[in-house]
Amino acid sequence: MKSKPVRSSSPTRSPVSRRAVAAGLTGLVGVGAALALGSPAAAAGGSYVALGDSYSSGTGTRAYISDGTSCQRSVYAYPSLDAASLGLALTFRACSGATVADVTNTQLSALSSSTAYVTISVGGNDAGFADVLTECAQPAWMSNCNGAIDGAQSIINNTLPGRLSTLYSSIRTKAPNAKVIVVGYPRIFNGEDCNAFTWFSPTEESRLNATADLLNSRTSTAAAARGFTFVNPTSKFVGHAVCDSPEWLNGLSSPVSESYHPNVAGHRDGYAVVTKPAFGVTLATKSASNTYSADAIAAGNSRYAAADRTIAPERFVAPDLTTPEARAAAKRAGVDLRSRASIDAADRSWSQRQAAGVR
């Protein structure tokens, strides 16, 4: 692991991330709170229901619909962008933190025989990916990143396929006429950790990316078994991972809840580009009267708000070396917490041991 200088804050830059704030705000200036979307009454393309977790809701875009929940739905998320381009009537049910069980219990009620299109991304929270990132971001001398990744991969291999099969069957039952598009996850890392306050090693980043690939593989298999279309965003995000330029995925950000999610560019230039063709719909001709605002989306979700509030967001937690647990781990490892050089040197040593399979 390399030594990383602690970056100072400035009025325009988060102290914990080089580009996350700038990338997340790209395109927001002057746009306002509304996005042109096909209205339910006027949209010619049909009814579209967006299901899933934070990668579909728009966590990471820094601009959220005020609907009384913590779902973090955004007009800059790919479901909103796709609906706008294709003239579809969007019912936006995706919610930050959603697991397969949450989708089943709180989102499927939006489906019906008249639903024409469904998108869904789910599975990352079932595997506990936010907790895995939290573990791996810590210095190696106070974490068990390999163990966390092993646990997530076990869930993905042994538990998730059955959950997805049951969920996909339920979607088909409730929306028998819909084209269902299952959306995967990008690789988050590029082999570098450019952030001053995280300690991902190259080996850890490689294993985390491999876990995203594994999740996509199992999800794709389950989707194919139901005759659903699987869309893999991995190739679109190559060159735009955390610490790339430009980033389409936020690194450690302020607020922390924005971390390790696609930003505005990630949804616009990554996800929307790969999901939109899967609908098989030509671009709609929109007029100024065929629009509705973020408030209209919130109003459409109002009847689901109580159910949405039962979903607990799964959030990455930034490393904190001031806790009693951190001090105890530092003492065991012979780390001087007053010295960044000592912290990083021990991290490199322990990372090398873990990469060699020494736990």
Secondary structure as the mmCIF struct_conf table of DSSP 4:
data_model
#
loop_
_struct_conf.conf_type_id
_struct_conf.id
_struct_conf.beg_label_comp_id
_struct_conf.beg_label_asym_id
_struct_conf.beg_label_seq_id
_struct_conf.end_label_comp_id
_struct_conf.end_label_asym_id
_struct_conf.end_label_seq_id
HELX_LH_PP_P HELX_LH_PP_P1 PRO A 5 SER A 9
STRN STRN1 SER A 10 SER A 10
TURN_TY1_P TURN_TY1_P1 PRO A 11 THR A 12
STRN STRN2 ARG A 13 ARG A 13
TURN_TY1_P TURN_TY1_P2 PRO A 15 VAL A 16
BEND BEND1 ARG A 18 ARG A 19
HELX_RH_AL_P HELX_RH_AL_P1 ALA A 20 LEU A 25
TURN_TY1_P TURN_TY1_P3 THR A 26 VAL A 31
BEND BEND2 ALA A 33 ALA A 33
STRN STRN3 ALA A 34 LEU A 35
TURN_TY1_P TURN_TY1_P4 PRO A 40 ALA A 42
BEND BEND3 ALA A 44 GLY A 45
STRN STRN4 SER A 47 GLY A 52
BEND BEND4 ASP A 53 ASP A 53
HELX_RH_AL_P HELX_RH_AL_P2 SER A 54 SER A 57
TURN_TY1_P TURN_TY1_P5 GLY A 58 GLY A 60
BEND BEND5 THR A 61 ARG A 62
BEND BEND6 ASP A 67 SER A 70
TURN_TY1_P TURN_TY1_P6 VAL A 75 TYR A 76
BEND BEND7 ALA A 77 ALA A 77
HELX_RH_AL_P HELX_RH_AL_P3 TYR A 78 LEU A 86
TURN_TY1_P TURN_TY1_P7 GLY A 87 GLY A 87
STRN STRN5 ALA A 89 PHE A 92
TURN_TY1_P TURN_TY1_P8 SER A 96 GLY A 97
HELX_RH_AL_P HELX_RH_AL_P4 VAL A 100 ASP A 102
HELX_RH_PI_P HELX_RH_PI_P1 VAL A 103 GLN A 107
HELX_RH_3T_P HELX_RH_3T_P1 LEU A 108 ALA A 110
TURN_TY1_P TURN_TY1_P9 SER A 113 SER A 114
STRN STRN6 THR A 115 SER A 121
BEND BEND8 GLY A 123 GLY A 123
TURN_TY1_P TURN_TY1_P10 GLY A 124 GLY A 128
HELX_RH_AL_P HELX_RH_AL_P5 PHE A 129 ALA A 137
BEND BEND9 GLN A 138 GLN A 138
HELX_RH_3T_P HELX_RH_3T_P2 ALA A 140 MET A 142
HELX_RH_AL_P HELX_RH_AL_P6 CYS A 145 ASN A 158
TURN_TY1_P TURN_TY1_P11 THR A 159 THR A 159
HELX_RH_AL_P HELX_RH_AL_P7 LEU A 160 LYS A 174
TURN_TY1_P TURN_TY1_P12 PRO A 176 ASN A 177
STRN STRN7 LYS A 179 VAL A 183
STRN STRN8 PHE A 189 PHE A 189
BEND BEND10 GLY A 191 GLY A 191
TURN_TY1_P TURN_TY1_P13 ALA A 196 PHE A 197
HELX_RH_AL_P HELX_RH_AL_P8 PRO A 202 ALA A 225
TURN_TY1_P TURN_TY1_P14 ARG A 226 GLY A 227
STRN STRN9 THR A 229 VAL A 231
HELX_RH_3T_P HELX_RH_3T_P3 THR A 234 PHE A 237
TURN_TY1_P TURN_TY1_P15 VAL A 238 GLY A 239
BEND BEND11 ALA A 241 ALA A 241
STRN STRN10 VAL A 242 VAL A 242
TURN_TY1_P TURN_TY1_P16 CYS A 243 CYS A 243
BEND BEND12 ASP A 244 PRO A 246
BEND BEND13 TRP A 248 TRP A 248
STRN STRN11 LEU A 249 LEU A 249
BEND BEND14 LEU A 252 LEU A 252
BEND BEND15 SER A 254 PRO A 255
HELX_RH_3T_P HELX_RH_3T_P4 VAL A 256 GLU A 258
TURN_TY1_P TURN_TY1_P17 SER A 259 TYR A 260
BEND BEND16 HIS A 261 HIS A 261
STRN STRN12 PRO A 262 PRO A 262
HELX_RH_AL_P HELX_RH_AL_P9 VAL A 264 ALA A 265
HELX_RH_PI_P HELX_RH_PI_P2 GLY A 266 TYR A 271
HELX_RH_AL_P HELX_RH_AL_P10 ALA A 272 THR A 275
HELX_RH_3T_P HELX_RH_3T_P5 LYS A 276 PHE A 279
HELX_LH_PP_P HELX_LH_PP_P2 THR A 282 ALA A 284
TURN_TY1_P TURN_TY1_P18 ALA A 288 SER A 289
BEND BEND17 ASN A 290 ASN A 290
STRN STRN13 TYR A 292 SER A 293
HELX_RH_AL_P HELX_RH_AL_P11 ALA A 294 ASN A 301
HELX_RH_3T_P HELX_RH_3T_P6 SER A 302 TYR A 304
HELX_RH_AL_P HELX_RH_AL_P12 ALA A 305 ASP A 308
TURN_TY1_P TURN_TY1_P19 ARG A 309 THR A 310
HELX_LH_PP_P HELX_LH_PP_P3 ILE A 311 PRO A 313
TURN_TY1_P TURN_TY1_P20 LEU A 321 THR A 322
BEND BEND18 THR A 323 THR A 323
HELX_RH_AL_P HELX_RH_AL_P13 PRO A 324 ALA A 333
TURN_TY1_P TURN_TY1_P21 GLY A 334 GLY A 334
TURN_TY1_P TURN_TY1_P22 LEU A 337 ARG A 338
HELX_RH_AL_P HELX_RH_AL_P14 ARG A 340 ALA A 355
TURN_TY1_P TURN_TY1_P23 ALA A 356 GLY A 357
#
